[in-house]
Amino acid sequence: MDSSEQVARTDLEWAIGINRVSLKILGLWPDDKLTRRQNLIADAQAFSIFFLMMFTAILPQTFALFHVWGDIMAFTDNLQISVPFSVTVMKFFIMWIRKEELKPLVNMIVNDWFKTKTTLERKTMIKQARIARMIVMFGGIMMTLASIILIIPPCFGYSMRYQTNVTDPGKTLLLQSYFFHEIKSPFFEIAFIGQALSISFAAISYTGIDNFLGLVVFHICAQLDILKYRLLNLHNFRDFNAGLSYNIKDHLRLIRSVDVIDNTFNLMLLALLLFFGILFCMQGFLLISIIDGKGGDVSVTRICWLISILINTFAHMCLYCVVGEVLIAKCEGVYYATYSFAWYTLKPNQAKNMLLMMLRTEKPLYITAGKIFPMTMSLFCSLIKTSAGYISVLLTNR
């Protein structure tokens, strides 16, 4: 292995290592180099985790939701956990069934790191990968903190939840749950451990899938920056037509990659918009109720828990909109690069070929929610404004 290949391998591991490990734990990492046996093991791993989250978290919380109907505090407390869990399981399922379609994107990332690059191109890729890596680390820290607050204190009798006699007649589980029969030892301990594992896997799923999207989009942004630089320096190619052809193929490759991302994640993003609006209202309502003294006993750990979940929700929703905004900005950079080139000095045939590139770059690349709403910061601000308005409605009917 020569030195350049070793450097590329080190850079690749630095760029994707954390995200790959988290998704491998879940059996969701898209890797076409796995054998048939390894793929079966990964699928069995993913199915087991999906089954665990469904039967220890989703279904018991859903049953509990119907039994606390009419108690707005208990109902809100249920929703602030059950909604994120439901969305996480949905994201997990979508990532699982779309894993084959995402393998070309992972191969693209690997090939881009290993192909011959100039120093400027490598620095550009590292710059964007550093942003994605920082987001991965921040998301991991916040989710770890939230999981610790939700799992550890109840082991010593300090629950983060709003407790009622309906869903908590005896010992308290980690999640608001309702079972058709009273659970006693050792079934209580089994359910407790099952919910602890579900929370841990849900935390890894929630942040890992989000960060995979960020990883791929920021990599594409780096490639768009490199494409912009090459377009601005087309005159350095010995053969103009060959250089333009290479850049057009590279641009089409990136367009196809964004289409794969949008086709994979658009329904998930639409659900996340609804989830964020609901959760922002619920958590805002709970925090204000606690501050007003109408949310039960005030616990510092409970307030920390609510704030950590609110920050997590806010940060992850913001991440989707930020990466969408950055992607649009990078596409505009390519668009301006094609028009900044002195195309009017070219020969007629060369100018005609350049015109096709200019026309295609006019159309920006989006990631959308349900093929309806482009993910931008403008959408995020509108969502915050609308969700905050509904908090006052809840407080009025408290």
C-alpha positions, 0 to 999 in steps of 0.5 A: 500500500503506497503512501497516498492510498494510506492517507486516503484510507486514514481520511476515509476512516476519520470522515465516516468512522463514527457514523459507520460504527453506530449504524453497524450496531443496528445492522443498517450500514449499507455495505455491498462488500458483505457476504450473504451470511453477513447480510443475513446476520445484519438483517437479523440484528436489525429485525431483533432491534425493531421487534424489541422497540415495538413490543417494549416501547411503542405498543405499551406506550400506545395502550397507555395513551388511550388510558390517560385520555382526558388527563392533559398532563399525562397525555402530554407526557406520553406524547413527548416520548411516544412520538419520538419513539414512533418516528425513530422506529419509522426512520429505522424501518425506512433505512432498513428497507432502503439499505440496498439503494443507499449502497451506491452512495457509500461506494461513491464516498469511498471512491471519492476519497481514494481517487487521485486528488489535488491538495485543494480538493482534499482540503475541500473534502476534509472541510465538509467532512469536519462539519459532518463529524462535528454534527455526529459528535454533538448528536451522540453527546446529546443523545447519550445525555438524554438516555442517561437521564431517562435510564439511570435515575429511575434505577434509584427511584427518581423517575423523569415522568409524570406518574399516574395511578392508571399507568403506574399503580406499582413499580415505575417503568422507564416509559409510560406503559400499560399492560393488560395484566399486572407485571410482577417480578421477574417480569417487571425486571425483564420489561425494565431491561427491555425498555432500557435497551429500547431507549439505547437503540432508539438513541443510536437510531435517531442520531445515527440515521440523521447523521448519515443523511448529513454525512452524505449531503456534506460529501456531495457539497464538497464535490459541488465545491470541487466541481465549481473550482474545475468549471472556473478553471476549464481553460487549464484543460488541454482539451476543452471538450474533454474537460467539459465532458468530465465535469458534466458527467460528474455533475450528473453523478451528483444529481443522481445521488441527490435524487437517491437521497430525496427518494429515500428520505422524503417521506421520513422528512415529512413525518419529521415535520409533523413530529417536530411540530407536535413535540415542540408544542408538547415540551413547551407546554410541559416546561411552562406548566412546570414553571407555573407550578401546575405540572406536578412536583418540580424536579431538577432532573426532570427539567434537565430531561425536558430541556435536553430532549427539546435541544435534541429535537431542535438540533436534529430538525435544524440539521435537516434544514441546514443541510438542505440550505447548504446544498442549495447554496453549493448548487448556486455556486456551480451555477454562478461558476458556469456563468462566470466562465468566459463562455463568449470567447469560445468557439461556436460548438464549444459555447453550445456545449457549455450552454447545456451545462449552464441550463442544467445548473439553473435548476437547484438540487433539493432534499424535500419533505414528501416531495412538497416542501424543500428543506430550508431554514425558511421552512424551519423558521415557519415551523417554529413560529407555527408550533409556538402559536399552538403552545398558547392554545394548550395553555388556554385549555390547561 
